[in-house]
Amino acid sequence: MSPRERELRSELKQLLLSVGLVRGNLSVRRRTCGKPSCHCMQEGGAKHPALYLVASNGGKFRQLFIPSELAAQTRQWVDAYQRLRDLLEELSELHWQKLKQRKT
């Protein structure tokens, strides 16, 4: 096993054991709250940000509203999943190259 492969496996293990993982992307949408006296209802008024987790499942998109108190944790989980995916791709490429070298 190469040193890089050991590093990748170690980082994969740390990610799997340390934080949650969730597949998807975060989307910030701006909305009005519906209260007539709120600034968001005025023409040109700033709308309220709302965070959603968006992912496809079986060819269909699904979305989940993320309350502000869960935003930081959700961002961490999404980032961890994306890092995990990148590490797996790099590990796969290393193994691909190993197989390719054996054929020549």
N, CA, C and O atoms as a GROMACS GRO file, in nm:
protein
  416
    1MET      N    1   0.085  -0.117   0.000
    1MET     CA    2   0.000   0.000   0.000
    1MET      C    3   0.090   0.124   0.000
    1MET      O    4   0.183   0.135   0.080
    2SER      N    5   0.060   0.214  -0.089
    2SER     CA    6   0.141   0.336  -0.101
    2SER      C    7   0.113   0.431   0.015
    2SER      O    8   0.009   0.422   0.080
    3PRO      N    9   0.206   0.523   0.041
    3PRO     CA   10   0.182   0.622   0.147
    3PRO      C   11   0.055   0.706   0.122
    3PRO      O   12  -0.019   0.736   0.216
    4ARG      N   13   0.031   0.742  -0.003
    4ARG     CA   14  -0.088   0.822  -0.034
    4ARG      C   15  -0.216   0.741  -0.008
    4ARG      O   16  -0.314   0.795   0.042
    5GLU      N   17  -0.213   0.615  -0.041
    5GLU     CA   18  -0.330   0.530  -0.015
    5GLU      C   19  -0.356   0.520   0.135
    5GLU      O   20  -0.472   0.522   0.178
    6ARG      N   21  -0.251   0.508   0.214
    6ARG     CA   22  -0.266   0.504   0.360
    6ARG      C   23  -0.327   0.635   0.411
    6ARG      O   24  -0.414   0.634   0.497
    7GLU      N   25  -0.281   0.748   0.357
    7GLU     CA   26  -0.335   0.878   0.397
    7GLU      C   27  -0.484   0.888   0.364
    7GLU      O   28  -0.564   0.933   0.446
    8LEU      N   29  -0.519   0.845   0.243
    8LEU     CA   30  -0.659   0.852   0.202
    8LEU      C   31  -0.747   0.765   0.291
    8LEU      O   32  -0.853   0.809   0.335
    9ARG      N   33  -0.702   0.643   0.317
    9ARG     CA   34  -0.780   0.552   0.402
    9ARG      C   35  -0.794   0.607   0.544
    9ARG      O   36  -0.900   0.594   0.606
   10SER      N   37  -0.689   0.668   0.594
   10SER     CA   38  -0.693   0.726   0.727
   10SER      C   39  -0.793   0.842   0.734
   10SER      O   40  -0.872   0.851   0.828
   11GLU      N   41  -0.789   0.929   0.634
   11GLU     CA   42  -0.882   1.042   0.633
   11GLU      C   43  -1.026   0.995   0.614
   11GLU      O   44  -1.118   1.051   0.674
   12LEU      N   45  -1.046   0.892   0.532
   12LEU     CA   46  -1.180   0.835   0.515
   12LEU      C   47  -1.233   0.783   0.649
   12LEU      O   48  -1.348   0.808   0.686
   13LYS      N   49  -1.150   0.710   0.719
   13LYS     CA   50  -1.190   0.654   0.848
   13LYS      C   51  -1.224   0.765   0.946
   13LYS      O   52  -1.325   0.756   1.017
   14GLN      N   53  -1.142   0.870   0.951
   14GLN     CA   54  -1.168   0.981   1.042
   14GLN      C   55  -1.300   1.048   1.011
   14GLN      O   56  -1.377   1.081   1.101
   15LEU      N   57  -1.328   1.068   0.883
   15LEU     CA   58  -1.454   1.130   0.844
   15LEU      C   59  -1.573   1.045   0.884
   15LEU      O   60  -1.672   1.095   0.936
   16LEU      N   61  -1.563   0.916   0.860
   16LEU     CA   62  -1.673   0.825   0.892
   16LEU      C   63  -1.701   0.818   1.042
   16LEU      O   64  -1.816   0.798   1.083
   17LEU      N   65  -1.599   0.833   1.122
   17LEU     CA   66  -1.616   0.819   1.266
   17LEU      C   67  -1.644   0.951   1.339
   17LEU      O   68  -1.694   0.950   1.452
   18SER      N   69  -1.612   1.063   1.276
   18SER     CA   70  -1.616   1.188   1.351
   18SER      C   71  -1.743   1.270   1.333
   18SER      O   72  -1.795   1.324   1.431
   19VAL      N   73  -1.794   1.281   1.213
   19VAL     CA   74  -1.909   1.369   1.189
   19VAL      C   75  -2.018   1.296   1.112
   19VAL      O   76  -1.997   1.186   1.060
   20GLY      N   77  -2.134   1.359   1.106
   20GLY     CA   78  -2.241   1.304   1.025
   20GLY      C   79  -2.214   1.330   0.878
   20GLY      O   80  -2.128   1.410   0.842
   21LEU      N   81  -2.289   1.262   0.795
   21LEU     CA   82  -2.277   1.278   0.650
   21LEU      C   83  -2.416   1.290   0.591
   21LEU      O   84  -2.508   1.219   0.630
   22VAL      N   85  -2.431   1.381   0.497
   22VAL     CA   86  -2.558   1.390   0.426
   22VAL      C   87  -2.529   1.430   0.282
   22VAL      O   88  -2.452   1.522   0.255
   23ARG      N   89  -2.593   1.358   0.190
   23ARG     CA   90  -2.575   1.386   0.047
   23ARG      C   91  -2.676   1.493   0.007
   23ARG      O   92  -2.795   1.483   0.037
   24GLY      N   93  -2.626   1.594  -0.061
   24GLY     CA   94  -2.713   1.699  -0.108
   24GLY      C   95  -2.638   1.830  -0.120
   24GLY      O   96  -2.518   1.838  -0.093
   25ASN      N   97  -2.710   1.931  -0.160
   25ASN     CA   98  -2.657   2.066  -0.171
   25ASN      C   99  -2.745   2.160  -0.091
   25ASN      O  100  -2.865   2.136  -0.075
   26LEU      N  101  -2.684   2.266  -0.042
   26LEU     CA  102  -2.761   2.365   0.031
   26LEU      C  103  -2.801   2.477  -0.064
   26LEU      O  104  -2.722   2.523  -0.146
   27SER      N  105  -2.924   2.519  -0.050
   27SER     CA  106  -2.978   2.624  -0.135
   27SER      C  107  -3.041   2.731  -0.046
   27SER      O  108  -3.124   2.701   0.040
   28VAL      N  109  -3.000   2.856  -0.066
   28VAL     CA  110  -3.057   2.968   0.008
   28VAL      C  111  -3.161   3.033  -0.082
   28VAL      O  112  -3.134   3.071  -0.196
   29ARG      N  113  -3.280   3.045  -0.028
   29ARG     CA  114  -3.389   3.110  -0.100
   29ARG      C  115  -3.436   3.229  -0.019
   29ARG      O  116  -3.429   3.228   0.104
   30ARG      N  117  -3.483   3.330  -0.087
   30ARG     CA  118  -3.534   3.449  -0.020
   30ARG      C  119  -3.685   3.452  -0.037
   30ARG      O  120  -3.737   3.438  -0.147
   31ARG      N  121  -3.755   3.472   0.077
   31ARG     CA  122  -3.900   3.464   0.076
   31ARG      C  123  -3.961   3.576   0.160
   31ARG      O  124  -3.895   3.640   0.241
   32THR      N  125  -4.087   3.596   0.136
   32THR     CA  126  -4.164   3.685   0.223
   32THR      C  127  -4.229   3.601   0.331
   32THR      O  128  -4.262   3.484   0.309
   33CYS      N  129  -4.248   3.662   0.448
   33CYS     CA  130  -4.305   3.586   0.559
   33CYS      C  131  -4.458   3.595   0.562
   33CYS      O  132  -4.523   3.512   0.626
   34GLY      N  133  -4.515   3.694   0.495
   34GLY     CA  134  -4.660   3.706   0.491
   34GLY      C  135  -4.718   3.806   0.589
   34GLY      O  136  -4.837   3.836   0.584
   35LYS      N  137  -4.636   3.857   0.680
   35LYS     CA  138  -4.685   3.956   0.776
   35LYS      C  139  -4.695   4.091   0.705
   35LYS      O  140  -4.594   4.139   0.653
   36PRO      N  141  -4.811   4.152   0.703
   36PRO     CA  142  -4.829   4.279   0.629
   36PRO      C  143  -4.736   4.391   0.674
   36PRO      O  144  -4.700   4.475   0.592
   37SER      N  145  -4.698   4.394   0.800
   37SER     CA  146  -4.615   4.504   0.850
   37SER      C  147  -4.464   4.476   0.838
   37SER      O  148  -4.384   4.563   0.872
   38CYS      N  149  -4.426   4.360   0.791
   38CYS     CA  150  -4.284   4.324   0.782
   38CYS      C  151  -4.218   4.395   0.664
   38CYS      O  152  -4.283   4.422   0.562
   39HIS      N  153  -4.089   4.425   0.679
   39HIS     CA  154  -4.013   4.492   0.573
   39HIS      C  155  -4.008   4.410   0.444
   39HIS      O  156  -3.991   4.466   0.336
   40CYS      N  157  -4.023   4.278   0.455
   40CYS     CA  158  -4.014   4.193   0.336
   40CYS      C  159  -4.133   4.213   0.242
   40CYS      O  160  -4.125   4.180   0.124
   41MET      N  161  -4.242   4.266   0.293
   41MET     CA  162  -4.362   4.286   0.212
   41MET      C  163  -4.359   4.417   0.135
   41MET      O  164  -4.436   4.436   0.041
   42GLN      N  165  -4.270   4.507   0.174
   42GLN     CA  166  -4.261   4.636   0.106
   42GLN      C  167  -4.188   4.619  -0.026
   42GLN      O  168  -4.102   4.533  -0.041
   43GLU      N  169  -4.224   4.701  -0.123
   43GLU     CA  170  -4.159   4.695  -0.253
   43GLU      C  171  -4.012   4.728  -0.236
   43GLU      O  172  -3.977   4.833  -0.182
   44GLY      N  173  -3.926   4.640  -0.283
   44GLY     CA  174  -3.782   4.659  -0.270
   44GLY      C  175  -3.728   4.618  -0.134
   44GLY      O  176  -3.608   4.630  -0.110
   45GLY      N  177  -3.813   4.571  -0.046
   45GLY     CA  178  -3.769   4.529   0.087
   45GLY      C  179  -3.692   4.398   0.082
   45GLY      O  180  -3.719   4.311  -0.002
   46ALA      N  181  -3.597   4.384   0.172
   46ALA     CA  182  -3.516   4.261   0.176
   46ALA      C  183  -3.602   4.145   0.225
   46ALA      O  184  -3.673   4.155   0.326
   47LYS      N  185  -3.595   4.037   0.152
   47LYS     CA  186  -3.671   3.917   0.190
   47LYS      C  187  -3.590   3.834   0.289
   47LYS      O  188  -3.468   3.851   0.302
   48HIS      N  189  -3.657   3.745   0.358
   48HIS     CA  190  -3.594   3.660   0.458
   48HIS      C  191  -3.524   3.541   0.391
   48HIS      O  192  -3.581   3.477   0.303
   49PRO      N  193  -3.399   3.511   0.434
   49PRO     CA  194  -3.331   3.394   0.378
   49PRO      C  195  -3.386   3.265   0.441
   49PRO      O  196  -3.416   3.261   0.561
   50ALA      N  197  -3.398   3.163   0.360
   50ALA     CA  198  -3.441   3.031   0.407
   50ALA      C  199  -3.346   2.928   0.346
   50ALA      O  200  -3.319   2.931   0.225
   51LEU      N  201  -3.294   2.839   0.429
   51LEU     CA  202  -3.197   2.739   0.385
   51LEU      C  203  -3.267   2.605   0.362
   51LEU      O  204  -3.348   2.560   0.444
   52TYR      N  205  -3.236   2.543   0.248
   52TYR     CA  206  -3.294   2.413   0.213
   52TYR      C  207  -3.182   2.316   0.176
   52TYR      O  208  -3.083   2.355   0.114
   53LEU      N  209  -3.198   2.191   0.215
   53LEU     CA  210  -3.113   2.083   0.169
   53LEU      C  211  -3.184   2.019   0.050
   53LEU      O  212  -3.300   1.980   0.060
   54VAL      N  213  -3.113   2.010  -0.062
   54VAL     CA  214  -3.174   1.961  -0.186
   54VAL      C  215  -3.092   1.842  -0.236
   54VAL      O  216  -2.969   1.848  -0.241
   55ALA      N  217  -3.161   1.733  -0.272
   55ALA     CA  218  -3.093   1.614  -0.325
   55ALA      C  219  -3.190   1.538  -0.415
   55ALA      O  220  -3.312   1.547  -0.400
   56SER      N  221  -3.134   1.463  -0.507
   56SER     CA  222  -3.217   1.378  -0.591
   56SER      C  223  -3.224   1.240  -0.528
   56SER      O  224  -3.129   1.193  -0.465
   57ASN      N  225  -3.338   1.176  -0.545
   57ASN     CA  226  -3.358   1.042  -0.492
   57ASN      C  227  -3.445   0.966  -0.592
   57ASN      O  228  -3.563   0.996  -0.608
   58GLY      N  229  -3.385   0.868  -0.658
   58GLY     CA  230  -3.460   0.791  -0.756
   58GLY      C  231  -3.507   0.875  -0.873
   58GLY      O  232  -3.615   0.850  -0.928
   59GLY      N  233  -3.428   0.974  -0.912
   59GLY     CA  234  -3.464   1.058  -1.025
   59GLY      C  235  -3.556   1.174  -0.990
   59GLY      O  236  -3.589   1.254  -1.077
   60LYS      N  237  -3.596   1.183  -0.866
   60LYS     CA  238  -3.683   1.292  -0.823
   60LYS      C  239  -3.608   1.378  -0.722
   60LYS      O  240  -3.534   1.328  -0.639
   61PHE      N  241  -3.630   1.509  -0.732
   61PHE     CA  242  -3.567   1.599  -0.637
   61PHE      C  243  -3.651   1.607  -0.510
   61PHE      O  244  -3.774   1.609  -0.514
   62ARG      N  245  -3.582   1.611  -0.400
   62ARG     CA  246  -3.650   1.633  -0.272
   62ARG      C  247  -3.577   1.746  -0.202
   62ARG      O  248  -3.458   1.770  -0.224
   63GLN      N  249  -3.650   1.815  -0.117
   63GLN     CA  250  -3.590   1.926  -0.045
   63GLN      C  251  -3.641   1.927   0.098
   63GLN      O  252  -3.752   1.881   0.128
   64LEU      N  253  -3.558   1.980   0.185
   64LEU     CA  254  -3.591   1.983   0.326
   64LEU      C  255  -3.550   2.118   0.382
   64LEU      O  256  -3.435   2.160   0.368
   65PHE      N  257  -3.644   2.187   0.445
   65PHE     CA  258  -3.614   2.314   0.509
   65PHE      C  259  -3.521   2.289   0.627
   65PHE      O  260  -3.543   2.197   0.706
   66ILE      N  261  -3.416   2.372   0.639
   66ILE     CA  262  -3.321   2.360   0.748
   66ILE      C  263  -3.335   2.483   0.838
   66ILE      O  264  -3.305   2.594   0.795
   67PRO      N  265  -3.381   2.464   0.962
   67PRO     CA  266  -3.392   2.579   1.053
   67PRO      C  267  -3.254   2.638   1.083
   67PRO      O  268  -3.152   2.568   1.074
   68SER      N  269  -3.250   2.764   1.118
   68SER     CA  270  -3.123   2.834   1.138
   68SER      C  271  -3.037   2.766   1.246
   68SER      O  272  -2.915   2.770   1.238
   69GLU      N  273  -3.099   2.706   1.346
   69GLU     CA  274  -3.020   2.643   1.452
   69GLU      C  275  -2.951   2.514   1.404
   69GLU      O  276  -2.860   2.466   1.471
   70LEU      N  277  -2.992   2.459   1.292
   70LEU     CA  278  -2.928   2.340   1.236
   70LEU      C  279  -2.842   2.370   1.114
   70LEU      O  280  -2.784   2.278   1.055
   71ALA      N  281  -2.832   2.496   1.075
   71ALA     CA  282  -2.760   2.533   0.952
   71ALA      C  283  -2.612   2.496   0.958
   71ALA      O  284  -2.560   2.436   0.864
   72ALA      N  285  -2.544   2.530   1.066
   72ALA     CA  286  -2.400   2.503   1.077
   72ALA      C  287  -2.372   2.354   1.073
   72ALA      O  288  -2.281   2.309   1.004
   73GLN      N  289  -2.450   2.276   1.148
   73GLN     CA  290  -2.431   2.130   1.151
   73GLN      C  291  -2.459   2.070   1.014
   73GLN      O  292  -2.386   1.982   0.968
   74THR      N  293  -2.565   2.117   0.949
   74THR     CA  294  -2.599   2.064   0.816
   74THR      C  295  -2.489   2.096   0.716
   74THR      O  296  -2.453   2.011   0.634
   75ARG      N  297  -2.435   2.218   0.721
   75ARG     CA  298  -2.324   2.254   0.632
   75ARG      C  299  -2.204   2.162   0.655
   75ARG      O  300  -2.140   2.118   0.560
   76GLN      N  301  -2.176   2.134   0.781
   76GLN     CA  302  -2.064   2.045   0.814
   76GLN      C  303  -2.088   1.905   0.756
   76GLN      O  304  -1.996   1.844   0.701
   77TRP      N  305  -2.210   1.854   0.768
   77TRP     CA  306  -2.242   1.721   0.716
   77TRP      C  307  -2.233   1.716   0.564
   77TRP      O  308  -2.183   1.619   0.507
   78VAL      N  309  -2.282   1.820   0.497
   78VAL     CA  310  -2.275   1.826   0.350
   78VAL      C  311  -2.128   1.833   0.306
   78VAL      O  312  -2.088   1.763   0.214
   79ASP      N  313  -2.050   1.918   0.372
   79ASP     CA  314  -1.907   1.929   0.338
   79ASP      C  315  -1.834   1.798   0.361
   79ASP      O  316  -1.749   1.759   0.280
   80ALA      N  317  -1.867   1.728   0.470
   80ALA     CA  318  -1.802   1.600   0.500
   80ALA      C  319  -1.836   1.497   0.393
   80ALA      O  320  -1.750   1.420   0.351
   81TYR      N  321  -1.962   1.494   0.350
   81TYR     CA  322  -2.001   1.400   0.245
   81TYR      C  323  -1.926   1.429   0.116
   81TYR      O  324  -1.877   1.337   0.050
   82GLN      N  325  -1.916   1.556   0.080
   82GLN     CA  326  -1.846   1.591  -0.043
   82GLN      C  327  -1.697   1.558  -0.034
   82GLN      O  328  -1.638   1.514  -0.133
   83ARG      N  329  -1.637   1.580   0.083
   83ARG     CA  330  -1.496   1.543   0.102
   83ARG      C  331  -1.480   1.392   0.093
   83ARG      O  332  -1.384   1.343   0.032
   84LEU      N  333  -1.572   1.318   0.153
   84LEU     CA  334  -1.568   1.172   0.146
   84LEU      C  335  -1.574   1.125   0.001
   84LEU      O  336  -1.498   1.036  -0.039
   85ARG      N  337  -1.663   1.183  -0.076
   85ARG     CA  338  -1.675   1.148  -0.217
   85ARG      C  339  -1.545   1.177  -0.293
   85ARG      O  340  -1.502   1.096  -0.376
   86ASP      N  341  -1.483   1.291  -0.265
   86ASP     CA  342  -1.356   1.326  -0.331
   86ASP      C  343  -1.246   1.228  -0.294
   86ASP      O  344  -1.167   1.187  -0.379
   87LEU      N  345  -1.240   1.190  -0.166
   87LEU     CA  346  -1.139   1.093  -0.123
   87LEU      C  347  -1.159   0.957  -0.189
   87LEU      O  348  -1.063   0.894  -0.231
   88LEU      N  349  -1.284   0.914  -0.199
   88LEU     CA  350  -1.312   0.786  -0.265
   88LEU      C  351  -1.273   0.789  -0.412
   88LEU      O  352  -1.222   0.691  -0.466
   89GLU      N  353  -1.298   0.903  -0.477
   89GLU     CA  354  -1.259   0.915  -0.618
   89GLU      C  355  -1.107   0.906  -0.634
   89GLU      O  356  -1.058   0.840  -0.725
   90GLU      N  357  -1.034   0.972  -0.544
   90GLU     CA  358  -0.889   0.967  -0.553
   90GLU      C  359  -0.837   0.826  -0.525
   90GLU      O  360  -0.745   0.779  -0.592
   91LEU      N  361  -0.895   0.759  -0.426
   91LEU     CA  362  -0.855   0.622  -0.395
   91LEU      C  363  -0.886   0.529  -0.512
   91LEU      O  364  -0.806   0.442  -0.546
   92SER      N  365  -1.001   0.548  -0.573
   92SER     CA  366  -1.038   0.468  -0.689
   92SER      C  367  -0.939   0.489  -0.804
   92SER      O  368  -0.901   0.394  -0.872
   93GLU      N  369  -0.898   0.613  -0.824
   93GLU     CA  370  -0.802   0.642  -0.930
   93GLU      C  371  -0.668   0.574  -0.903
   93GLU      O  372  -0.604   0.524  -0.995
   94LEU      N  373  -0.625   0.573  -0.777
   94LEU     CA  374  -0.500   0.502  -0.743
   94LEU      C  375  -0.511   0.353  -0.776
   94LEU      O  376  -0.418   0.294  -0.830
   95HIS      N  377  -0.624   0.293  -0.742
   95HIS     CA  378  -0.643   0.151  -0.772
   95HIS      C  379  -0.656   0.126  -0.921
   95HIS      O  380  -0.609   0.025  -0.972
   96TRP      N  381  -0.719   0.218  -0.991
   96TRP     CA  382  -0.729   0.209  -1.137
   96TRP      C  383  -0.588   0.204  -1.198
   96TRP      O  384  -0.560   0.122  -1.285
   97GLN      N  385  -0.503   0.293  -1.151
   97GLN     CA  386  -0.365   0.297  -1.202
   97GLN      C  387  -0.288   0.170  -1.169
   97GLN      O  388  -0.208   0.122  -1.250
   98LYS      N  389  -0.311   0.114  -1.050
   98LYS     CA  390  -0.248  -0.012  -1.013
   98LYS      C  391  -0.288  -0.124  -1.109
   98LYS      O  392  -0.205  -0.201  -1.156
   99LEU      N  393  -0.417  -0.131  -1.138
   99LEU     CA  394  -0.466  -0.233  -1.230
   99LEU      C  395  -0.411  -0.211  -1.371
   99LEU      O  396  -0.375  -0.306  -1.441
  100LYS      N  397  -0.406  -0.088  -1.411
  100LYS     CA  398  -0.356  -0.055  -1.545
  100LYS      C  399  -0.209  -0.094  -1.558
  100LYS      O  400  -0.169  -0.147  -1.662
  101GLN      N  401  -0.129  -0.071  -1.456
  101GLN     CA  402   0.013  -0.105  -1.461
  101GLN      C  403   0.035  -0.256  -1.467
  101GLN      O  404   0.131  -0.302  -1.528
  102ARG      N  405  -0.051  -0.332  -1.405
  102ARG     CA  406  -0.037  -0.479  -1.409
  102ARG      C  407  -0.066  -0.533  -1.546
  102ARG      O  408  -0.015  -0.640  -1.582
  103LYS      N  409  -0.145  -0.465  -1.624
  103LYS     CA  410  -0.182  -0.514  -1.757
  103LYS      C  411  -0.071  -0.493  -1.858
  103LYS      O  412  -0.064  -0.564  -1.959
  104THR      N  413   0.017  -0.396  -1.832
  104THR     CA  414   0.123  -0.367  -1.930
  104THR      C  415   0.248  -0.444  -1.905
  104THR      O  416   0.345  -0.430  -1.980
   0.00000   0.00000   0.00000
